[in-house]
Amino acid sequence: TVPAPAIDRWVGTQPQPMALLEMPLSDSLSDTNREQWTTRFMLHSMSHWKPIFVGFSGIQPPGYPENYRTMVNFPDADSLALARQLGITHVILHTDLIYPPQREMVEAQYTRFADQLQLVHEEGEGRLYRLR
């Protein structure tokens, strides 16, 4: 089993509608690795039942591979624009899943785009941001 992180359980207590992007996404070139990674987020979603950007069903909707490649770099100008276009309202950042050598870079990106991402809540190793 994959236990849901505290932040996902907390999101499940929130009454407002949300469409979520869970981060970080795997940048692996292996389809299998990416699918295993995103399946984890799909299982997390069962603790909040809010729509999420990723999941695995064996079928990829049109544009999904391109959108996924854009979202891997979240947050940057392209991924923020795409998130808004797709109707994503919130982002869960699982800090414990960030590859340790990349943590400083990821933190810098979230700081750089703080005018577009409002930190709403921290719970355990997770943070919830609202797209402004």
C-alpha positions, -999 to 999 in steps of 0.1 A, spaced: 0 0 0 10 36 -4 -1 56 26 -14 91 18 8 119 30 -5 142 57 -9 171 32 -32 150 9 -53 139 40 -55 176 50 -67 186 15 -94 160 19 -108 180 48 -111 212 27 -146 218 13 -137 241 -16 -133 226 -51 -97 222 -62 -80 208 -93 -45 196 -82 -11 192 -96 11 170 -73 48 176 -75 75 167 -82 68 148 -114 93 122 -126 115 134 -154 125 98 -163 126 89 -199 112 55 -190 74 53 -194 73 26 -167 91 48 -142 69 78 -149 37 56 -147 49 41 -113 56 76 -100 23 91 -111 4 61 -98 16 71 -64 -2 105 -68 -33 87 -81 -33 66 -49 -28 97 -28 -58 113 -44 -81 87 -28 -76 105 5 -91 137 -9 -110 128 -41 -101 160 -59 -92 160 -96 -55 156 -103 -33 162 -134 -17 128 -134 -27 92 -130 -24 59 -148 -52 41 -166 -33 27 -196 -48 55 -218 -32 89 -224 -55 116 -235 -45 137 -265 -17 162 -256 -9 145 -223 27 136 -231 35 171 -241 16 186 -212 35 162 -188 69 173 -202 59 209 -196 47 203 -161 79 185 -150 95 219 -149 68 235 -126 70 263 -117 82 282 -147 64 305 -171 53 277 -194 41 253 -168 22 281 -149 5 291 -181 -4 255 -189 -17 249 -153 -41 278 -157 -52 267 -191 -59 232 -177 -79 246 -148 -54 236 -121 -61 257 -90 -37 242 -65 -3 225 -63 9 200 -37 46 199 -33 59 168 -16 93 180 -4 104 146 7 102 134 -29 125 160 -43 158 145 -53 182 159 -27 207 175 -51 177 194 -67 161 207 -35 179 241 -35 169 246 -71 133 237 -65 131 260 -35 145 288 -56 119 282 -83 90 284 -59 105 316 -44 110 331 -78 73 326 -87 60 335 -52 39 363 -68 20 336 -87 19 308 -60 4 315 -26 14 290 2 -19 280 17 -8 252 41 21 230 53 15 196 67 42 170 73 65 169 43 40 186 20 29 221 10 -2 233 -7 0 263 -30 -28 281 -47 -23 296 -81 -29 333 -80 
